[in-house]
Amino acid sequence: MSTPVMVTLAHKGRRGIKLATIICDLVVKGGQLGELDEWVPQADPKLPPLRRKRMPRVWFDRLDNAIRTGAFERLPAERIVDIILQGPRE
């Protein structure tokens, strides 16, 4: 996970709670849209593979950008989630 995201999550109070809310909303909405990455952790080869879903790495990069540019402070959590899910502007 990236430094701006980790530092913000470590803050007590409003900033950390807002970021945790954004991450939760991204996972829920991203899952509904089928946008989560599939991940198969290394496991016992005798067992069938256990498939997991996780946030795409690029979403953490976009969260970093939102924190660094000040958008994290200016925009509501719902708007940040929508922007991240929309992807980069063309």
C-alpha positions, 0 to 999 in steps of 0.5 A, a space after each residue: 500500500 502507498 505512503 499517502 494512503 498509509 499515513 492518512 489511514 494512521 491519522 486519528 479522527 476525520 481523515 482516517 475515517 473518511 479514507 476507510 469509508 472510501 476504501 469500503 465503498 470502493 470494494 462494495 461498489 467495485 464488487 457490484 460492478 465486477 471491477 475487483 481483481 481476482 487473486 489466488 494466494 499460494 496454498 497447499 497444492 493438494 487443495 483446490 485453489 482458493 480464489 479471492 477478490 481485492 481492490 485493483 492497485 490502480 485504485 490505491 494510486 488514484 487515492 494517493 493522487 487525491 490525497 496529494 492534490 487536495 481533492 481528498 479534503 475538498 470533495 465528499 467521499 461519495 464523489 471520490 469513489 465515483 471518480 476512482 471508479 470512472 477511471 482516468 480521463 481520456 
